[in-house]
Amino acid sequence: MRRFFIFNTWILVAFIAVLPVLLSLRTTSFNFYHTSFRSVKLAGIFPFDFSESIRDGSNLRYNFYKDSCPEAENIVRSAVTDIYSDHRDLAPSLLRLFFHDCFIQGCDASLLLEDRNISYEKQAIPNQTLKGFDKVDLIKEEVEQACPGVVSCADILALAARDSVFLGGGPFYPVLTGRRDSLQSFFQEAADQIPRPDDNITRTLHLFNLRGFKARETVSLLGEHNIGKIGCDFIQQRLYDFQGTGQPDPSIPLDFLSQMRQNCPDNNKNNVSSNGMFSTFTVSKPMNVHHSNNKGMSYKQALSSAVSSGASFDTHYYQRLLRGRGLLFADQQLMAEEKTAKLVSAYASDDGSTFRMDFARVMMKLSNLDVLTGNQGQVRLNCSRVVSS
């Protein structure tokens, strides 16, 4: 009875939440985007439509498992809801997992693989602070009990990320299904191509552009930093040895620098490489990919008292960037180029509806990036292991 109530509540709320997105997809003229905000007009057609071919020519569709596992999406949703009740950090954890998976060779669950004989993505230094692998395994176990060997880990991760974002206050967006799981992991690609916290705006835009994301999509996708906490590992180099100078980043306001240092004391004096890169990306750590240091800051934690924090998934991330109070150097760099700075300003001055709509659209696009379908890849029984032939 409890799950029946949850399913019906989700269906009603999800329908109300997603209706504007679905209606906007009915036409190539998106009137919503013809509203002007302060210094930039967010207008034009969003470069994604379900009629488009997915970048590698594959095909996904709605309710892919309607015959083979009709309760698949309900099972995922129910499991996510149960986990979320005890773990409120689920949304940022699964969202980050999903992004790191899709950004390297597409949304194919390659990030979830483990192999004793070779290096795998989980071991790449940018991925060593990721959380939520155990939660994906729990969801996969429930789906397997109902439909053994039918639903891919890639689809489970895509659905779980969407459902957790919605539970965390974010927008609901449609997720097409039919992904297959990769047969291999991509350690070196993950080590080299995951965006870094010390990236300048040029490298950030370049990495996203390589995957088909334009500047506006990049700025909206980075808004995922609205939720969750950024670990001190990603901040300390900026606070104590910016670019190898032995000094903090001079662009950080002094009051904000003091606040950040209180939250992230200098505990890594002997953990800095000679080239001044973030220690997170230059020093190997003990392999424990499921857990990381709990010290860190959120984008709401140090928000100026003059700025309303609003809901969890609002525009406070962009408001802080306008005031020079970005936690990551890469985030604050969005203000270093005119076109991205104008987008930040537009999102910050809006009531949040534009950002939420843009974020929903870019998440739909991300979830379809370079997927495997049809006879490509396989459907794993355990998300960390390839099924042997």
N, C-alpha and C positions, 0 to 999 in steps of 0.2 A: 504493500500500500504506500509506503514511504517513497519508493522509487517511482511509482506511478504518479504520485503528486509532483515529484521533482521534474519528471519528464514533461508533464502538462504545463507546469509553471514555466519551464525553460522554453517550451514551444511558443507560448503566448508572449513572453518577454522578448524572445529572440525575433519573433515575427515583427513586433512593434519596432525593435531596434534596427532591424535590417531593411525594413520596408523602404526608407529613403534611398538606401544604396541601390536596391534592386530597381526602384523607379528611375533612378538617375542613369541606369545602364540601358534603359529602353530607347534612349535617343543619343545621338552624337552631339547634341547641343546641351551642355551642362549649365543650365541657368544659374545653378548655385555658385558657380565660379565667376560670375560676372559682378560680384560685389567688390567694391574697392575698400581697401583698408589702409589708412594712414599714408605710408610712403610707397606702396606698391599695389598694383591691381592683380589679384589672383584670378586670372581669367584664362580661358582656352580649354581645349579638350584634354582630359587626362589621358595619357598614352597607354591605356589598357582597356581592352574590351574582351568579353568572353568569346566573341567570334574570331578573335585573333588566334593564330597558331601559337602554341607555346614555343619558346625560343628554339628548342631542338626538334620541333615538328611533331611532338607527341600529342596525345589527346587525353585529357581528363574530363570527367563529367560529374554532374550532380548525382548523389545517391548511387554511386558505383556499385555498392554492395547490397542493393535492394533485393536481389535474388539469392546471392551467395551467403550473406550475413546481414539480414534486414535490421537487426538491432545494434549493429556495430557502432554507429554514431551515438546512440543512446547509452550504450555501455561506457564508451569513452567519456561522455558528458557526466554520467553519474559518478564514475570513478574520480574524475577531476574534482567534482563537487565535494565528494567525501574527503579527498586529500586536502583540498583547500580549507576545509573547516578546521583542520589542525595545523596547516602550514600556509600562513598568509603570504609567505614569500614565494609561493608557487608560480605566480604570474611572471615576475621578472626572471625566475630561474628557467622556466620553460621557454619564455620568449627569447632569452639569450641562447639557449640550446638550439632552438629552431633557426635563429639567425646564423649562428656559427656553422650549422649543418648546411643550410642553403647557400651560404656565401662561397663554400668550397665545393665545386663540381655539382652544385644543384641540390635540391631537396630530396635526398636519396638515403637518408639515415646512415651515411658512411661514418658520421661522427660517433655513432653508437657502437661501432665494431671494436673488438679487441682481438689481438693475435700475439701469441707468445713468441712467434718466430720473427716478426718484423715490427718496426715502429708504426704506430697508428695514430689517428687524429687526436684522440683523447690525450696523448702524451705530448703533443705540440704545446709549447709554453703558453701561447695565447689561450689554450683551452684548459689549462690546469686548474683554473679557478671556477670552472663551470660546475653548476649544481643541477640536480634533478634527474640524473640518469636512473637512480633507483625508483623514482616516481614513474618514469616511463616504463620501466620493467614491471611495476605493479599493474599499470593499466594494460600492458600487453598480456599479462597473465590472465586478467579477467576476460579480455577479448578471446584469447586462445581457448578458454574453457567453453565458450559458447560456439566458436567457429574456428577449429584448429586449422592452422596453415592457410588462412584465407586473407586476413587483413594485414597489410604491410606495416612495418615499423615506421616507414616514412609517412604514411597516412595517419597513423596514430599520433605521431609527433606533431603533424600539421593541425590535426583536430584538437589535440590537447592544448597546444599553444593558443589557438583561437579561443577555446572555452575558458582557459585560465585568464586570458586578457580581459574577457568579458566579465568574469567574476571579480577581477581586480578593478573594475570601474571603466575599462576601456570599451571601445565600440565593438559591436558584433559585426562580423563580415562573413560572406559565404566562403566555404572551402570546398573546392572540387576534389574528387577522390579518384583513385585508380593508380596511385604511385606504386612503383616497385622499389625494392631495396637493392642498394649497391652490393657488388661482390667484393669490393675492395675499399680500403681506407686510404686517405691521402694526407699522410703526415707532413711531407715537405711543403705541399701547397698550403696547408693550414698554418704552418710555421711562417711562411713568407707573405701570405695574402690576407690574413685576417687584419682588419684595421686596428691600428695601435693607438693607445691613449695619447701618445706624443706626436701623432701625425699632424702635419700642417694641412691647410685647406686644399692645397694642390694635390697632395697624395690621396686625401680622403675622396675628393671628387673623382680622381682618376680611378681608384679602386671600384667605386660604385658605378662609374660610367662603363667600365669593362663588362659589367653585368647588366647593362641596359638601363641603369637608373639615372635619370636626369637630376639636375641640382635640386629642384623642388621636391622630388621624391626622396632624395638623400636627406634633406633637411627634415622632412616629415618623419622619415623612418628613424632618424636619430632621436626623435621625440620619445622613443621608447624609454629613454633615460628618466622620464617622468616618474617611473615606478622603480622600486628596489633601491638598493644601496650600492654605492661604488666603493670597492675595497681600498684600503689605504695603500696597498701594493701599487695601485694605479695612479696614486696621487703624490706619494712621498718624494719622488724624484723632482717633481715640479716645485715642491715646497722647500727642499733642502739642497739640491744640486742640479738646478735647471741647466740642461745642455752642457753638463760638466763644468759649470762655473763655480761650484761650491756655494752658490747663492740661490735664493728663490726666484721664481719667474717674476721679473720686475713689473709685469702687467697686472699682477694680482693686487687688488686694493688692500692696504695695510690691515684694516680691521678684519677683512675676510681671511687674509693670510693668518692672522692670529687665531681666528676661529678654527680654521682648517688644521693648524698645527696642534691645537688642543685636542682635536679629534684623532689626529694622526701624528703622534710624536715620532721623533727621528729614531727609529729602532733598527735602521738598516745602514748604519754608517760604514759597515764593512762589507756591504752587499751591493756595491756600485761598480759597474764596469768602467774601464778607463775611457771608453768612447762616449760616456755621458748618456747612454741610452737608459730607458727605464729598467730597473733591476728585474722587474717582472718578465722582461723579454730577453734578458741577457744572462741570467743566472739560473741554472737548473735547480729545481726544488725536489724534495722527496716526492715520489709519485703517490699522490692521494687525490685523485681527480674528483672525488665525490664531496670533498670538504675543503673549506678555505677559511682564512682568518675572518672573524666576524666584525673586526674593526673597519670603520668606513663612514661615509656620509651619504645622505640622500639629497636629491635636489630640492626637497621640501624642508629638510632639516635646518638649513641656514638661510632660508628665504627671508628677505628683509621684512620687518614688521609692517612696512608701508605697503607691502604687496599682499593681496589676498591669496591664500594658498588654494582655496577652492577644493574641488574634488581631486581624487588621487590622479586621475588621468585628464589633467587640464593643461593649461599653457604656462605653468610656473617655470618649466624648464627654459622656455624662450624668454620669459620675463627676466630670469636671472642672467641669461647671456647678454641681454641689453644693458644690464648693470655691471657687466664685467665680472660676474660671479659664477662663471662656469667651473665645475669641479675638474674636468679634464681639459688639458691643453687643446686636444682635438675638438672638443665641444666649443670652447671659446673661440677657436679659429673660424667658426662659422661667421663671426663678425669681422673677419679680416678681408673678406672679398665682398664687393658691393652687391652682387646678385644674391648671395646667400644671406648677407646682413639684412637686405630688404625683406626676404622671406621670413627671417627670424622676427623682424619688427612687425610684419603683417600678422603672423601667428600670435605674437604677444599681445597685440592690440585687439584681437578678436575675442569673442566670448567662448571660444573653444570649439565651436561647431565646425569651422573650416579645418582646423587641425585634425579633429576626430574623423571627418569625412576623408581627408587626404590620407590619414594613417590607415584607415580601413582599406582604401584603394591600393595603397602601396603594399600592404600585407597580402592582399589578394595576388598582386603581381609577384611578390617574393615567393609565395607558396607554390607558384607554378614554374619557378625558375629551373630550367634544365632538368626536368624530372625524367625518370625512367618509367616507361609504360609498356603494355602489351607483353611481348616475350623478352623484354630487356630485364636484366637483373633477376631478382627472385623475391619470394615472400619468406622472410626468416621466421623461424619458430621461436627463437630467442634473439632479441635485438642485438646482442653483443657477439653473436656467432653466425657465420655463413653456414647455410645448409649444404652439407656435403652431397655430391651427386652419387 
